[in-house]
Amino acid sequence: MDQDEIQNVAFTIILHSGNSRTLIHEGFGLMRNKEFDKAEEKLDEANNELTAAHQSQTSLMQKYTSGEDVNIDIIMVHAQDHLMTTVTLREVALEMLHLYKNIQNESE
């Protein structure tokens, strides 16, 4: 696998995890405005983007495990970091959505 292919995978991961991060932040705004159904939709969309990023990552891992040389450079390290932090951010957002809903229900 040449460096151009690896960089293409890295940028695909960054693209989809960046899209996901944007959707998650939109979801936070909706949570603050008590628009919980819309916030949940945003988090579902964010998950779809994360799935696309994971698919790119998986294709690279499959090539590696089949014995193909995969030389990782700094952009792939950045892509992996971006993906991992966005996955964590979505998990936090899901918990926050749950908390916002509970607070709303208790105040009614």
ROVEXKE-583798 format. One record per residue: residue number from 1; z, y, x of N, C-alpha, C in turn; residue in three letters. Coordinates in nm, 2 decimals. Layout:
- NUM, Z, Y, X, Z, Y, X, Z, Y, X, ALA
...
END
This chain:
- 1, 0.00, -0.12, 0.09, 0.00, 0.00, 0.00, 0.00, 0.12, 0.09, MET
- 2, -0.10, 0.21, 0.07, -0.10, 0.33, 0.16, -0.02, 0.44, 0.11, ASP
- 3, 0.00, 0.54, 0.19, 0.09, 0.65, 0.16, 0.05, 0.73, 0.04, GLN
- 4, -0.08, 0.74, 0.02, -0.13, 0.82, -0.10, -0.08, 0.75, -0.23, ASP
- 5, -0.09, 0.62, -0.23, -0.05, 0.54, -0.35, 0.10, 0.56, -0.37, GLU
- 6, 0.18, 0.55, -0.26, 0.32, 0.56, -0.27, 0.36, 0.70, -0.32, ILE
- 7, 0.29, 0.80, -0.27, 0.32, 0.94, -0.31, 0.28, 0.96, -0.46, GLN
- 8, 0.17, 0.89, -0.50, 0.13, 0.90, -0.64, 0.24, 0.85, -0.73, ASN
- 9, 0.30, 0.73, -0.69, 0.41, 0.67, -0.77, 0.53, 0.77, -0.77, VAL
- 10, 0.56, 0.83, -0.66, 0.67, 0.92, -0.65, 0.65, 1.04, -0.74, ALA
- 11, 0.54, 1.10, -0.74, 0.51, 1.21, -0.82, 0.51, 1.18, -0.97, PHE
- 12, 0.47, 1.06, -1.00, 0.47, 1.01, -1.14, 0.62, 1.00, -1.19, THR
- 13, 0.70, 0.94, -1.10, 0.85, 0.93, -1.13, 0.91, 1.07, -1.15, ILE
- 14, 0.87, 1.16, -1.06, 0.93, 1.30, -1.07, 0.88, 1.36, -1.20, ILE
- 15, 0.75, 1.35, -1.23, 0.70, 1.41, -1.35, 0.77, 1.36, -1.48, LEU
- 16, 0.78, 1.23, -1.49, 0.85, 1.17, -1.61, 1.00, 1.20, -1.62, HIS
- 17, 1.06, 1.19, -1.50, 1.21, 1.22, -1.51, 1.23, 1.37, -1.53, SER
- 18, 1.14, 1.46, -1.48, 1.15, 1.60, -1.51, 1.13, 1.63, -1.65, GLY
- 19, 1.03, 1.56, -1.71, 1.01, 1.58, -1.86, 1.13, 1.54, -1.93, ASN
- 20, 1.19, 1.43, -1.89, 1.31, 1.38, -1.96, 1.42, 1.48, -1.95, SER
- 21, 1.44, 1.53, -1.83, 1.55, 1.63, -1.81, 1.53, 1.75, -1.90, ARG
- 22, 1.41, 1.80, -1.91, 1.39, 1.91, -2.00, 1.42, 1.88, -2.14, THR
- 23, 1.38, 1.76, -2.19, 1.42, 1.71, -2.33, 1.57, 1.70, -2.35, LEU
- 24, 1.64, 1.65, -2.25, 1.78, 1.64, -2.26, 1.85, 1.78, -2.27, ILE
- 25, 1.80, 1.87, -2.19, 1.86, 2.01, -2.20, 1.82, 2.07, -2.34, HIS
- 26, 1.71, 2.04, -2.39, 1.68, 2.09, -2.53, 1.77, 2.02, -2.63, GLU
- 27, 1.80, 1.90, -2.60, 1.90, 1.83, -2.69, 2.04, 1.89, -2.68, GLY
- 28, 2.08, 1.93, -2.56, 2.21, 2.00, -2.55, 2.21, 2.13, -2.64, PHE
- 29, 2.11, 2.20, -2.64, 2.10, 2.32, -2.72, 2.11, 2.29, -2.87, GLY
- 30, 2.04, 2.18, -2.91, 2.05, 2.14, -3.05, 2.19, 2.09, -3.09, LEU
- 31, 2.26, 2.03, -2.99, 2.39, 1.98, -3.02, 2.48, 2.10, -3.05, MET
- 32, 2.47, 2.21, -2.96, 2.55, 2.33, -2.98, 2.53, 2.39, -3.11, ARG
- 33, 2.41, 2.38, -3.16, 2.37, 2.43, -3.30, 2.40, 2.34, -3.41, ASN
- 34, 2.46, 2.23, -3.38, 2.50, 2.12, -3.48, 2.37, 2.06, -3.55, LYS
- 35, 2.26, 2.06, -3.48, 2.14, 1.99, -3.52, 2.13, 1.85, -3.46, GLU
- 36, 2.22, 1.77, -3.51, 2.24, 1.64, -3.44, 2.12, 1.54, -3.45, PHE
- 37, 2.06, 1.54, -3.57, 1.94, 1.45, -3.58, 1.83, 1.49, -3.49, ASP
- 38, 1.81, 1.62, -3.48, 1.70, 1.67, -3.39, 1.74, 1.65, -3.24, LYS
- 39, 1.87, 1.66, -3.21, 1.92, 1.63, -3.07, 1.90, 1.49, -3.04, ALA
- 40, 1.93, 1.40, -3.14, 1.91, 1.26, -3.11, 1.76, 1.22, -3.09, GLU
- 41, 1.67, 1.29, -3.16, 1.53, 1.27, -3.14, 1.49, 1.32, -3.00, GLU
- 42, 1.54, 1.43, -2.95, 1.51, 1.47, -2.82, 1.56, 1.37, -2.71, LYS
- 43, 1.68, 1.31, -2.74, 1.73, 1.21, -2.64, 1.65, 1.09, -2.65, LEU
- 44, 1.59, 1.05, -2.76, 1.50, 0.94, -2.77, 1.37, 0.96, -2.70, ASP
- 45, 1.32, 1.09, -2.71, 1.20, 1.12, -2.64, 1.23, 1.12, -2.49, GLU
- 46, 1.34, 1.17, -2.45, 1.38, 1.17, -2.31, 1.39, 1.02, -2.26, ALA
- 47, 1.43, 0.93, -2.34, 1.44, 0.79, -2.30, 1.30, 0.74, -2.28, ASN
- 48, 1.20, 0.78, -2.36, 1.06, 0.73, -2.35, 1.01, 0.78, -2.21, ASN
- 49, 1.04, 0.90, -2.18, 1.00, 0.95, -2.05, 1.06, 0.87, -1.93, GLU
- 50, 1.19, 0.84, -1.95, 1.26, 0.76, -1.84, 1.20, 0.62, -1.83, LEU
- 51, 1.16, 0.57, -1.95, 1.09, 0.44, -1.95, 0.96, 0.44, -1.87, THR
- 52, 0.88, 0.55, -1.89, 0.76, 0.56, -1.81, 0.79, 0.58, -1.66, ALA
- 53, 0.89, 0.65, -1.63, 0.93, 0.66, -1.49, 0.97, 0.53, -1.43, ALA
- 54, 1.05, 0.45, -1.50, 1.09, 0.32, -1.46, 0.97, 0.23, -1.44, HIS
- 55, 0.87, 0.24, -1.53, 0.75, 0.15, -1.52, 0.68, 0.18, -1.39, GLN
- 56, 0.67, 0.30, -1.35, 0.61, 0.34, -1.22, 0.69, 0.28, -1.10, SER
- 57, 0.82, 0.29, -1.11, 0.91, 0.24, -1.01, 0.90, 0.09, -1.00, GLN
- 58, 0.89, 0.02, -1.12, 0.88, -0.12, -1.12, 0.75, -0.17, -1.06, THR
- 59, 0.64, -0.10, -1.08, 0.52, -0.14, -1.02, 0.53, -0.14, -0.87, SER
- 60, 0.60, -0.04, -0.82, 0.62, -0.03, -0.67, 0.71, -0.15, -0.62, LEU
- 61, 0.81, -0.17, -0.70, 0.90, -0.28, -0.66, 0.83, -0.42, -0.66, MET
- 62, 0.75, -0.44, -0.76, 0.68, -0.56, -0.77, 0.58, -0.58, -0.65, GLN
- 63, 0.52, -0.48, -0.60, 0.43, -0.49, -0.49, 0.52, -0.52, -0.36, LYS
- 64, 0.63, -0.46, -0.35, 0.72, -0.48, -0.24, 0.77, -0.63, -0.24, TYR
- 65, 0.81, -0.68, -0.35, 0.87, -0.81, -0.36, 0.76, -0.92, -0.34, THR
- 66, 0.63, -0.88, -0.36, 0.53, -0.98, -0.34, 0.48, -0.98, -0.19, SER
- 67, 0.55, -0.90, -0.11, 0.52, -0.90, 0.03, 0.44, -0.79, 0.08, GLY
- 68, 0.40, -0.70, 0.00, 0.31, -0.59, 0.04, 0.40, -0.49, 0.11, GLU
- 69, 0.35, -0.43, 0.22, 0.42, -0.32, 0.29, 0.43, -0.20, 0.21, ASP
- 70, 0.55, -0.15, 0.19, 0.58, -0.03, 0.12, 0.66, 0.06, 0.21, VAL
- 71, 0.60, 0.16, 0.27, 0.68, 0.25, 0.36, 0.72, 0.37, 0.28, ASN
- 72, 0.85, 0.38, 0.26, 0.90, 0.49, 0.18, 0.92, 0.62, 0.26, ILE
- 73, 0.87, 0.73, 0.21, 0.89, 0.86, 0.27, 0.99, 0.95, 0.19, ASP
- 74, 1.01, 1.07, 0.24, 1.11, 1.15, 0.18, 1.08, 1.19, 0.03, ILE
- 75, 0.95, 1.19, -0.01, 0.92, 1.23, -0.15, 0.96, 1.11, -0.24, ILE
- 76, 0.96, 0.99, -0.19, 1.00, 0.88, -0.27, 1.15, 0.88, -0.29, MET
- 77, 1.22, 0.92, -0.18, 1.37, 0.93, -0.18, 1.40, 1.04, -0.29, VAL
- 78, 1.33, 1.15, -0.28, 1.36, 1.26, -0.38, 1.33, 1.21, -0.52, HIS
- 79, 1.22, 1.13, -0.54, 1.19, 1.08, -0.67, 1.30, 0.99, -0.73, ALA
- 80, 1.35, 0.90, -0.64, 1.45, 0.81, -0.68, 1.58, 0.89, -0.72, GLN
- 81, 1.61, 0.99, -0.64, 1.73, 1.07, -0.67, 1.71, 1.14, -0.80, ASP
- 82, 1.60, 1.20, -0.82, 1.57, 1.27, -0.95, 1.58, 1.17, -1.07, HIS
- 83, 1.53, 1.05, -1.06, 1.54, 0.96, -1.16, 1.68, 0.92, -1.19, LEU
- 84, 1.75, 0.89, -1.09, 1.89, 0.84, -1.11, 1.98, 0.95, -1.17, MET
- 85, 1.96, 1.07, -1.13, 2.05, 1.18, -1.19, 2.01, 1.21, -1.33, THR
- 86, 1.88, 1.19, -1.36, 1.84, 1.21, -1.50, 1.89, 1.10, -1.59, THR
- 87, 1.89, 0.98, -1.54, 1.94, 0.87, -1.62, 2.09, 0.90, -1.65, VAL
- 88, 2.16, 0.94, -1.55, 2.30, 0.97, -1.57, 2.32, 1.09, -1.67, THR
- 89, 2.24, 1.19, -1.66, 2.24, 1.30, -1.75, 2.22, 1.26, -1.89, LEU
- 90, 2.13, 1.17, -1.91, 2.10, 1.12, -2.05, 2.23, 1.05, -2.10, ARG
- 91, 2.29, 0.97, -2.02, 2.41, 0.89, -2.06, 2.52, 0.99, -2.10, GLU
- 92, 2.54, 1.10, -2.02, 2.64, 1.20, -2.05, 2.60, 1.27, -2.19, VAL
- 93, 2.47, 1.30, -2.20, 2.42, 1.36, -2.33, 2.45, 1.28, -2.45, ALA
- 94, 2.43, 1.15, -2.44, 2.46, 1.06, -2.55, 2.61, 1.06, -2.59, LEU
- 95, 2.69, 1.06, -2.48, 2.83, 1.07, -2.51, 2.87, 1.20, -2.57, GLU
- 96, 2.81, 1.31, -2.52, 2.84, 1.44, -2.58, 2.79, 1.45, -2.72, MET
- 97, 2.68, 1.39, -2.75, 2.63, 1.39, -2.89, 2.74, 1.33, -2.98, LEU
- 98, 2.79, 1.21, -2.94, 2.89, 1.14, -3.01, 3.02, 1.23, -3.03, HIS
- 99, 3.06, 1.30, -2.93, 3.17, 1.39, -2.94, 3.15, 1.50, -3.03, LEU
- 100, 3.03, 1.57, -3.02, 3.00, 1.68, -3.11, 3.00, 1.63, -3.25, TYR
- 101, 2.95, 1.52, -3.28, 2.95, 1.47, -3.42, 3.09, 1.44, -3.47, LYS
- 102, 3.18, 1.38, -3.38, 3.31, 1.36, -3.42, 3.39, 1.49, -3.45, ASN
- 103, 3.37, 1.59, -3.36, 3.43, 1.72, -3.39, 3.39, 1.78, -3.52, ILE
- 104, 3.26, 1.77, -3.54, 3.20, 1.82, -3.67, 3.26, 1.75, -3.79, GLN
- 105, 3.27, 1.62, -3.78, 3.33, 1.54, -3.89, 3.48, 1.57, -3.92, ASN
- 106, 3.55, 1.60, -3.81, 3.69, 1.63, -3.82, 3.72, 1.77, -3.88, GLU
- 107, 3.62, 1.86, -3.86, 3.64, 2.00, -3.91, 3.59, 2.01, -4.05, SER
- 108, 3.53, 1.91, -4.11, 3.49, 1.92, -4.25, 3.59, 1.88, -4.35, GLU
END
